[in-house]
Amino acid sequence: MNKKIIINYQNFKIFFTVFLLWFSIQFGKPIEDSIAFVLVISIGIIHGANDLFILSLKKINNNRFVTNLSIYLGIVLFCVIFYIINPFLAILLFIFISSYHFGEEHLSEQVRLNNYFDTVYFIVYGLLIFSMLFYEALFEVNAIMIELTKATFSEMLVQITLITSLVFFILMNAFLVLKHKIETKVFLKEVFFLGLFFLVFKTSSLILSFAIYFIFWHSIPSIIHQILFIYGDVTKKSILLYVKKAFLFWLISIIGLLVLYQFILEVTLLSTIVFVILLSVTAPHIWVMYKMKN
């Protein structure tokens, strides 16, 4: 049953990605971005809103909940302080840990070789996603970067990252195929997905492009795995319970987002505030997901 749910969702996300690709061609940037913001601040934030509940489960950790809560909040505080001290390095850290997180969620069920290989493999995949996105929307990316850090990414840096991550991804997959760790068709399927992402990133606005990957290829699969871990099955009841548990944290995040947008005068882009929220919750969320999956 669980395997059938995951397979059905894989077909759904491909269909919806193609649909939103068509949608982005038909409508302008304001409509694209509006839909993207709704997706990110709803499903995107909800997918990390049950972290503390997951930490409270004895299956994950026998230590006291207060210890896990302290670590979780400590990671958030570290990210905030690091951003205040050096915003540009903080963004780079966010990109690297998000790259690992994207790769782990997307590839961990296909590949488990050893910790060193898996870590590099996941980061390479995530960097490939980010560099494709940045390559196709560098002007929009740098507009956000100026507000976040007063600095920008050079076109050469993005191109080098794109080429390097693509070469490493191909070589590492070739190694996995030769070692019979994955089938050739699995590799070819991932190449097809990357081509689809590149087409989406080229056609859609930055925010919609990010939302399509972040929501349909990362957040919803993560929610499915979390529900399976917590409740054992994905049903209407377990989905409603998951959302109910996440609601308070989600509400606090939305209020924080609105407050930041209203009172930080130098920030004019709502997308900047969204990325600040994601920056602060990504690192502790990755820690929780690592503990859940291990």
Protein Blocks (a to p, Z undefined) as FASTA:
>chain_A
ZZmmmmmmmmmmmmmmmmmmmmmmmpcfklmmmmmmmmmmmmmmmmmmmmmmmmmpmklo
mcdfklmmmmmmmmmmmmmmmmmmmmmlmmmmmmmmmmmmmmmmmmmmmpccbfmlmmmm
mmmmmmmmmmmmmmmmmmmmmmmmmmmnopacdfklmmmmmmmmmmmmmmmmmmmmmnop
acfklmmmmmmmmmmmmmmmmmmcfklmmmmmmmmmmmmmmmmmmmmmmnopacfklmmm
mmmmmmmmmmmmmmmmmmmmmmmmklmbfklmmmmmmmmmmmmmmmmmmmmmZZ
